Amino acid sequence: MRAVVRKLAHAGVDHIKVLSSGAVLTHGSDPNSQEFTLEELQAAVDEASHFGLRVESHAHSAAGIKNALRAGVASIEHATLIDDEGIALAKQRGIYLDMDIYDEECIQESGRLGNTPKDFLEHDAELGAAQRENFRKAVKAGVKMAFGTDAGVCPYGTSGKQFAFMVKYGMTPMQAIQSATSNAADLLGKSKLLGAVKSGRYADLVAVEGDPLADISLLENVRFVMKDGKVYKH
């Protein structure tokens, strides 16, 4: 673990990602399983810290999630089967959850079209409903949440559809927006550059017609995009 982290750090990566459970969209894997021991995960987090890097952990299983939380990762990606102990641990340690609860729509649609392998769909069975209920529990408990998309599972440009699902499953519209702005910036360790409309921050802005606090689905149709002060869409 230390050797790989060193290799990646010397290659100039910005973050380290580990997998502390099996995966859904991977042949021969089991999302309910654990991958890496607590000690291995602790070694990764410790080694990354020497390079000023944060570690994010993919994790579906409750045990894999708790191992990563105890190891001191910055965030849990998916957190599908997080249990009450895991939720309490995440809150206590101030660790972010990135729960991509819209992905289930894309996986099931791909399955209906015959584009997703049978074993992937078997892995996914019942996980979507469990993840959404656990998302609701985590929000209610006050756990830090960031907006994660698992980019590539859903078609590019559709990630904004997750906002409505986050509100449906317990967030206020402002909490959902903050998950993708100020919270995401904090998780990345870039709060001084990203996540707020303030002097000194990057001028990265999007705009919609109407008030997304009244109708969060408006964020699915972005009309204006600015990056570093340059307008790309208006």
N, C-alpha and C positions, 0 to 999 in steps of 0.2 A: 504493500500500500504506500509506504513512504517513498519507495523508489519511483513508482508511477507518478505520485504527486510531484516529486522533484522534477521528473522529466517534463511534465506538463507545465509546471511553473517556469522552467527554463525556456520552454517553447513560447512563453508569453501569454498564457491564457488569463482570462479575467476571473473565472470561477472554476471550482472543481465540482463535478457532479458524480455521486455514487448511487448505487442501487442497493437498498437494504431489504428489498423483497423481490420476488419474481415479477414478471410483467404480463400484461394482457395481450399486447400485439407482438408477441415473440414466440416463435415455435419452440416447443420443448420446455416452456417455462410455466410456472404456477404462481399467480398473483398472491396466493395465500401462504406462500413459503417465505422463509427468511433467506437473505443473501448477505454474507459477511457477518462476522461475530461483532459483538459490542467492542471488543478490544481492537479489531481491525478498523472499525469505523472511528474509534477514538484516535488511532494512529493517523488516519487520513486527516481528521480535523486538526490535530496537533501539528502535523507536518505542514498543512496548508497555512496555518497561522504564522509560521516562520517566514512565509513569503507575503504576508498580508492578504491572503486569499480566504474567501468564505467557501463553505461546502454546502451544497444543496443535495438532498437525498430523495430520489424516487422511492416511494414506498406505498404499497397497497395494504399489506397485512398489518394487523394490530401489533404483532411482536416486532416486525421490521421497523414500523413507525417508532415504537418506544425505544428500540435500540439506537436509532438515529437521533432521537430527541436527547437521550442520555449521553450520547457522544458529543453533543453540542453543535449540531449542524445549524445553519442559518434558516433553513426552511425545509418543509416536507412537501414534495410534489405529489399530487393526487390525494394522499391521506384517505384513501377510499374507505378502509375498514377500521379507522381510528376508533378506539373504545373510550369509555369515560375516563379511564386512567390516563390514556394518551392525551385527551383533551385537557385534563387538569395539568399534566406535565408541560404541554405546549404553552399554556397560559402562564404557569409558574415561571418558566424559563424565558418567556417573551419570544418564542420561536414562531415564525410565520408558517401558515398553511397556505398552499397554492392548490385549491380544490377546483379542478377544471370540470365543473358539473354540466357544462353544455356538450362535452365530447360524446356523451352517450347517444345523443341525437344523431351524430354523424356516423358512429360505429353501427348503429342499428339500421340507418338508411343505407349504408354501404352493404350491409348484410342482405337487406331486402333486394338490392340490385345485383346480388351475387358477386360482389367485389371484395368481400372479406372472407378469408379462409375459415372453415368450420371450427377449427380448434381455437381461433381467436374469439369467435362468438361464444364458444363454450366457456372460455376464460371469463368473458364479460357478463355471462348470465347472472342476473341478480345484483351485480356490483353497482350498476347505475343507480338503482333505487336506494341502496345502502349508502352510497356516497352522498347523495342529496340529503338524506335524513341526517347523516353525520355532519354535513355542512350546516344544517339548521341548528344542530346541537352546539357546534363550535362557535357559531355566530352568537347564539344566546349566551354562551359562557364567556364571551368577550375575548376570544382568542384573536391574535393578530392575523389578518387575512390579506393576501395579495392576489392580484388577478393573474391567473395562470391559464394558458390556452393549450398546452401540449401541441404546439404548432406542428402542422402536418397531418394531424388526424382529421381536422375539418378543413374544407377548402379555404385557401387564402382569401382574406377579406371578410370572413364571416364571424370572426371572433367577437365582434360587438354584440352578437346575439346572446352572449352569455350574461350580459348585464341584467336582462329581464329575468333570467333564471335565478340569479343571485338575489334579486328582490323577491321573487316568488318564494324562495326558500329562506327568507328571514332577514335579509339586509334592508336597510333604508336605501333609497336611491343615492343619497350622499355617501353612505358607506361603500356602496358598489363603485361609485366614481373614485372615491379615495383609494380603494383597493388597487386601482389601475394607475393612480397618479402619485400622491404623497406616500402611500404605503409601499408601493412598488419601488419608489426611489429610495426609501429607507432600507428596504431589504437589499437592494443593490449596493448600499453604502454610498449613494450618490445624492443625498438630500440637498447638498449645497449647489448642485447643478440641475437636478431634475425635479419634477413632481409638483412645482408651484409656479404661479405667474408672479414673479418677483424680479427686481433688478439683480443682475448677476447670474440668473439662471439661464439655461438654454431657452431660446424662444421656440419651443416645440409646442404647437397649439393645434387643436382641432375645434371646429365649430359646427353646430347643427341649428336647424330652424326650429325654434320653440324652446321650451323649458324641460330639460331632461329630469329635473327634480319632480315635475308633474307627470311626465311620461318617459320612463327610462328607455323605452324602445326607440326613442328618437336617436339614440347613439348608434343605432344600426345603419343610419343613413348620414354619414359625415359629409358635409358640404364644403368644408374649408380645411385645408391642411397646410401648416407652416412647419418647417424644420430648420433649426438654426437661423431663424429670421427670414428664410427664403420661402415664398409661397409656391406650393406645388399643386394646389387644387383650390379653386374658388368659384 
